[in-house]
Amino acid sequence: MIKEMFGTLTRGGKRSFWLSVACFVVYALSGTLMMYVTLISIKGITTGDKNIMKYWVILGVCLLLKCVCSIVADLRKHYAGFDVVYQVRKGIIERLKSFSLGFYTNERLGEISTVIRKDVDNMEMVIGHVATRILADFIVSFAVFVFLAVIDIKLALLMVSVLPFAIIYITKGLKKAEKLEKTTGNDLADMVSLFVEYVKGIPLLKAFGESRRFEERLHESVSKFGESSKSVAENRARVLSVYGLIIDISYWIMLSVGFMLVLSDKVNIFDYLLLAIVSREFYKPFLNLENHRANYVTVVDSYKRIKKILTSQTVVEPKEPQKPADHSIRFENVGFSYEEGGFEIKNVSFESPQNSLTALVGSSGSGKTTVTNLLLRFWDVNEGSIMIGGRDIRNIGYDDLLGSISIVMQNVMLFADTIEGNIRIGKKNASHEEVVAAAKKARIHDFIMSLPNAYETLIGENGIGLSGGQKQRISIARAFLKDAPILLLDEITSNVDPVNEVLIEEAVSELSKNRTVLVIAHHLGTIRNADNILVFKEGRIIESGTHESLLAGEKGIYRKLWEMGN
């Protein structure tokens, strides 16, 4: 993870990272040097050295160096951390543009929101806090060991005598801790899930007298989580205590054997004191391993979610994009399912000539919306092909494909922006005059002009303050502004008042002229003049024809639906 995050840094970010590491190293070594100089000055005083002022000067320089390095290290590590956050967030944004629109399910949108708001910020900890400090600490530890080995190799080796055993022990302990923490995480998820279910279902549980039994399940879940949490805490306390003890034993061995060597005049007492004091700096990174691990664990889950987005399948772009000959639509033996064993459409074949209107009819869940989703390449077909102008849509550039289709759906998405800004989504470079012309065609211009700030009126997210019909007409204005040759309509007059319904029908009638139109119809009266009506049932087309031919034939589903609605 750290390696991959480091690879995302810019040159400036990498320079800041290494500068931060260098400053942390100098900061720590300055402190070690201060201890060394203090001991030297004491030795000088005991031997009659009168020129001790130089030692105070060196101490002052070291103190100033520590201060400067501390400030620079903190600034640079945060710069590197913010650089990686920016680069990761930029990479995610670029990646999001490459996904099929089918990627953006409600579940995925929640996950993406968490990743962008929380998980990406956690990556600052990887570079700014974990990597810089671990690297700097171990560089300092190595430098201190080399320095002490030069002073006295025997004592330096005694200092690390049992350290390998400590490393082996904590490695095994952390592996066990991972298993225990995973169990605790599962127990926590089960407990939280039960609590949520319990709170939501309290009225029902009380009404049916089931609250006591559910409470017993809750108590059992809480107890289970408590036991697993206790196991994690006990394991961590035991591992860290024994690990710290082994390191202390290593230090004790050096002190004890070193003391014996001093008594036998094999080691200079000054060298012994120097190693006894300075060696504590050597042990610091080893004693801080658990803190580094805790920070690392904090961001691992965040990194997994980020990587899931960065490695998800994007829309496959054709190597040599083709241009459609016209704007006709043809489905040839199309088969598709969202997941194995779930809803599927099978052997769907139909043709919508250029500038024709084709209506899709059927009960909820019959496959109508799936057909339009496949045309937009929200998902790719499992079998067969979808053609526009004689070209398989998989061989048309994805941006070109979406650019040739306008969508007006029941659920209109509006942004917290001006009305003009929301209409201009249809064509970002449109002039004000073009926006006004589109609004007039959508029968929404008069309403906009009645507002205090007209087209500059700010609306809330999702069009708060506007009626359903007004939102629909803004959506239709977008489609007029985009002026795409293919139009997809979901029955957009089903939830509006009569006045808005008349205005919307007028606007849609004008919008549909000289375009290839697919409309998902709920009210059959609105599609009487359709060139072709496709009746869906359980993912298959079971009837097709004009309104008159479907009513004139045998009593099928369309005729039943028509009679029920009239």
N, C-alpha and C positions, 0 to 999 in steps of 0.2 A: 504493500500500500504506500509506504513512505517513498519508495523508489518511483512509483507511478506518479504520485503527487509532485515529487521533485521534478519529474520530466515535463510537467505542465508549466513550470515557471518560465517567465521570460528571461532574457539576459540580465535585465536590471534586477529581477527577482532573485536570480541565482547569485548575482554579485552581493545583494543584500544578505542573502542566506550565509554565504561564506564569510562576509564581513562580520556578521553577528556571531558566528562560531568563533572566529579569530578573536573578537573582543571579549567573549566569554572566557576563552582560554587565557588571554592576557590578564583579565580581571582576577581569575583564580590564581594564576601563577604569581601575580603581584602580591596577593595575600600570603602565599607561601614564602615569597622572597622577604616580606616584612618579618615573618617569623624567623627566618634564617638570619637576617640582619640584626634582629634583636638579640639573638643568641651570640652572634659574633661580637656585638657591642658589649655584652656582659662578659664574654671571654676577654675582651680587650681591657675592660676595667679591672678584672682580677689579675691581669698580667702587667698592669701598670701603663697601658697605652693611654696617653694624654689626649691624642687627637681623635676624640669620639664624635666631634661635631659632624664629621662626614657621614656617620651612620644616621644621624637625625635628618640630614639632607636627603639621603637615600630613602629613608622612611617617608619623608614628605613627598618626594617624587612618586613613590609607589602609591601613596594614598591618592594623589592627584590622578595618577594613571588609572587606578581602580574606579574613581568617580567618573572620569571621561568614558572609560570602556563600558561601564555599567549603562550609562545613558545611550551611547551609540549602539550597544548590543540590543537593548530593549527596542529602540527605534527601528533598527534594521530588521530584527526578527519579526516585528509587526508588519513592516513593509513587505517582507517576503511572504508572510501569512496572508495579507490582504491581496497580494499579487496572485497567489494560488487560488484564493476565493474568486477573484475576478475572472481568471482564466477558466476555472471549472464552470462557473456560472455562464460565461460566454459560450463554452463548449456545449453546455446543456441547451442553451437557447438555439444555437445553430443546429443541434441534433433534433430538437423539437420540430423545427421547420421541415425536417426530412421524413417524419413519420407519416404514415397514412392517417387520415382523420379518424379511422376506426380505432386507432391506438388510444384515443382520448375518451375512454369510458369514465363513468362517475368514480369508480374505484381508482383508476389511473390518475384522474385529476386530483384526487385527494392526496395520492402518493407524490405526485409532481409538486404539489403545493408544499408538502412537508420537506421534500428534498431542497427546493429552491429557498425556502424561508429558514430552515433549521440546519439541515444536513450539510449544505455547502459551507455555511459559517463554521461548522465544526472542523472543516478541513484546515482552517487557520491554526487550530491547535496542533495539527500534525506537523506542520512546517515551523510555525512560530514558537511552539513550546516543547514538543516532544523531540523532533529531529535535532534542532539546534542544541538543546541542552544535553541530550544523550551523547552526541558527537563531541561536544566541547568537554563534557565530564570525562569521557574516556581518553581523550587526547591529553588532558591534564593529568589523569591517573598514570598514563604511560610516561609522560615527561617526568613526573615525580619519581616513578620507579627507576628510570634511567639515572636521574640525579642522585638518588639514594644508593643505587648500585655502584656509582662512581665513588661515593663516600665510603661505603663498606658493602661489598658484594655478599658477605656471609649474612649480615643482618637483613639485607634486602631480600635474599632468598627465604630466610626465616619468615619474613613478613607475608610472603605468598604461599607458605608451606602447605596449608590446608585449604586455601581458597578454591582450588578445583573441586574439592568435595562439596563446598557450599554451593557452587554453580550447578553441579549435578543434582544436588538435593532440591534446590528451588525450581529447577527445570521440571523435575518429576512432580513436585508439589503443585506447580502451575497447571500442568496437564490435568491432574486430578481436579483442580479448582475449576477448570473450564467445563468439565462434565457436570460437576455439582451446580455451577452457575446456570448451565443450560437447563437442568432439572428445575431449579428455582424459577427461572424465567417462564417455563411452561406452567408451573404451579401458579405463578403470579397472573399469567394470562387467563388461566381457568378461573381463578378467584375473581378477577375484575369482570370477566364475562358473566359470571353468576350474579355478581352484585348489580350489574347493569340490567340483567334479565329480571332480577328480583324487584328493583325499583320500578321498572316499567310495568311489571305485572302485579304490583301490590293490590290494586282494586279487585282484580280477577281472583287472586289467591285468597283474599279475605272473603269474597263472595262465595267461593266454593270450599272454604275451610281448609285450604291446602297450605296456609302460611307456615304452620309448624313444621311440616315435612320439608318445605323448601329451606326453612331456617336451619334445620339439621344438616342439609346439604351444604349450606353456607358455612356453618361452624366446622364441618369436616374439611371444607376447602381452605378455610383460614388456618386451621390446625396443620394441614398438610404443607401449606406455604410457610408457616412458622417453623416447622421441623426442618424443611429443606434450607430455609434461610439460616437456621441455627447451625446446620451442617457446614454451610459455606463459611460462616463466621468462625466456627471452631477450626476448620481446616486452614483458613487464612492465618488465624492467630498462631496455630501450631507451626505452620510452615515458616512464617516470618520470625517467630521466636527462635526456632532451631537454626534457621539460616543466620540470624543475627548472632546467635551463640557461637556458631562455627567461625564466623568472621572475627568475633572477639577472641576465640581460642587462638586463631592465627596471630592476632596482635599480642596476646598473652605469651605465646611461644617466643615471639621475637623479644619481648621485654625480659622474660625469664632467662632465656639462653644468653641474650645480650648482657644482662646483669652479671651472669656467671663469667662471661668473657671479659667484662670490665674488671671484675675482681681478680682474674688471672692475668691482667695486663695485656690481653690479646686484642682488646678494643679500646680505643681512646674514649674517655668519658664524655667528651664534647660530641664526638660522632654518635655516641649512644643516645645522648639527650636529643640531638638533632633528628635522628631517625624516630625516636619515641614521639616527638611532637609533630613532625612533618608527615609521618606515615598516615596520620588520620585523614589527610587530604587524599591519599591514595585510595582509601576505602570508601570515600564518599559516593562515587557512582554506583558501587556495588550495593551500598545501603539504600540508595535511591531507586533501585530497580523496580520495586513494587509501585512507587509513585509514578514512574514512567509507564509501567504496564497499565495502571489504572487509567491514565490519560489515553493510552493507546486503545484500550477496550472501549472507552467512551465513544470513540469515533469510528470503530470498526463497523458497527451497524449502519452508521451514516454512509460510510464509504460503499458498503454493499448496495444500498439503495441508489446511490449515485451511479455506480458501475452498471447497475441493472438498466438504467436509462441510457447510459452511454453505449451499451452493447446490444440494446434491443434492435430488432430488425426494422430497417427503414424501407421506404418504398423503393423498389428496384427500378432504376431509371434505364431506359433503353440506350444502348451504345450509339445507335444511329436513329434518332427520333424521326418518326414519319409524320407527314401532314395529311389530315383527312381530305378526301376529295370533295365531300359536302358535309351536311350536318344531319344526315339520316342516322337512325339508331337501329341496330339489329342484335338480338340475343340468339345465340345458336347452341341449343342443347346445354344450357348452363346448369351446373350443379354446384351447390355450396352448402356448407354447414359451419356454424360458429364454433362448435366443439363436437367431438366424437360422441355419438349417441344423443345429441341434442336436436333442435329444430333444423331442418334442411329444406332447401328447394331443389327440385330435380327436373331435368329435361325441360327447362323453361326456354321456349323459342317464340319470338315475335319480331315484327319489324315495324318501325315508325318512320315513314318516309319524311324527307325534309319538309318543314313547314306544315306538319300535320299535328293533330292533337290526339294523344292516346291516353285513355283513362284506366287506372288500376283500381279494381273494385274487389271487395271481399271482407270477411269478418276480421276482427283484430287478431293479429298473429298469423295471418294467412300467407304472408311473404311479400306484401306490397312494398313496405319500407326497405326490406332487404334488397329488392330489385334496384331501387334508387341508390342505396348505399354501394352496391356493386358497380353501378354505372360511374359513381364518383371515385371508385377505387378506395373506398374506406376499407374494404377487404378485397382480395383477389379471388377469382373463381377457382373452385377445385376442379371443375370439369367444364368443357366447352369454351366459348369465347364471347366477348362483347365487342361489337364493332361500332365505330363512328366513322361515317364516310368511307366504309370499306376497309378501315384500318383497325386492327386489334388495339384496344385502349392501352394495353401493356406496352405497345410499341409507339405510343404518343407520349411526349414529354409530360410529366405530371403537372407542372405549372401550366402548360398549354392546355391540357385536358380540363383542369379546373377553371382556367381562364375562359373556356368556351361554354361554361355552364353557369346559369344564374339559379339561385335557390330562394324560394319563398315558402317558409314553413309555418306551421301553427304556432310553435314556440319561438317567438322572435327574440334574438339576442341583441340588446342595446348596451352601449358602454356609457360610463360616466363622462360625458363629453357634451359638446353643443349638438343641437339637432343637425346642423350642417356637417359637423364632424362625423356623425353617425351615418348620414346619407353618403358622404364622400368615401366611405369604406368601399362602395361599389367601384370607385375610380379615384385613387388617391391624388392624382394631379388635375382633377376636374376644376374648372373655373367656377366662380360663384354663379354665373349665369347658367352654366350647365346643371348645377345643383338645383337651382330654381326651376328650370325647365323640367327636370325629372320629378320634382315635387308636384308641379302642376299636373303632369300626366298621372301621378299617383293620387290625385285628388286630396292632397294634404297641404297644399300651399296656403289656402285661405286660413286654415287653422293655425299654421305657423305664424302667419302675419298678424294674427290676433293676440299673439303672446307679447309681453313687454319688450323682449329683446329679439323678437322674430327668430331668424336663423341662428343667432348667437345665444339663444336660450339654452342654459345648461340643464341637462336632465340627469337624474340619478341612475345608478347602476341598474341595468335591466329595465330601464324606462320607468322608474318610479315616478308617479304623478301623471302618467299617460294611460289612457284606456287601451283595451286590447285592440280595438279597431284602429286607433291612432298609431299604435306600434306597428300593426300590419301594413298600414299605408306608408310608413317610413321605410319598412322593409321592401315594399314594392318600389319605392323611389330609388332605393339602392339598385334594384334589378334594372330599372329603366336607365340609370346612370351607367351601369356596367355594359348594357347593350349586348349581352352574349347571345349567340344564335340558338342555344338550347336552354330550355326553361324547365325546372322541376318545381311542381307545386304540390304542397300538402293541402288538403281541404282547409282553406284559411278563413272561411266564413262561418265555421261551425260554432264559434263561441263569441260572436259579436252581436251588437244590437242591430235592429232593422235599418237604421239610418246609415251606420257604418257598412253594413252588408251591401247596400245598394252602391255606395261609393267604391267599395272594394271590388265588386263585380264589374263595375264600369272600368276601373283601372286595370284589372286582370284581363278583361276582354281586349283592351288596347295593347297591353303588354304582350299578349299571346300572338298578335299579328306577325306574320312572316317569321315565325320561330317554330322550332320543333319542340313540342310540349309534351311532357309526361306529368299527369296529375293524379295524385292519390285522392280518390273521391269517397266521401262519407255520405253526402247528400246527392242522391242520383239525379235530382232535378237540375243540378248544375252542369251535368255532362251529357245532356240529351243530344247535343250537336257534335259530340266527339266523333272523330273519324274512325276510331276503333276502341272498343271497350274490352278489357281483359279481366275475366273473373277468376280470382285466386281462391284456392282452398287447400290448406295444409301443404303449402309450398309448391303447388302445381297450378297451371292454367287449365281450368276445366271447361270454360266457355269463352268465346270471343266473337266480336261482331259489332255492328252498329246498334244503337238503342232500339230502333225499329225491328231489326232482324232478331235480336235477342228476345223481344217481347212476342214476336210473331211465331217463333219456333216452339218446340216442346217446353213444358213448364219446368224451367231449370232454376238455378239459384238466383240468377239476376232477376228473373220475373218475380220470384218470391220476395226478393228484397224490394223490388219496385212496388209491389202490392202492399207490403208492410208499411212502406213510407208514404203511401198515398191512399 
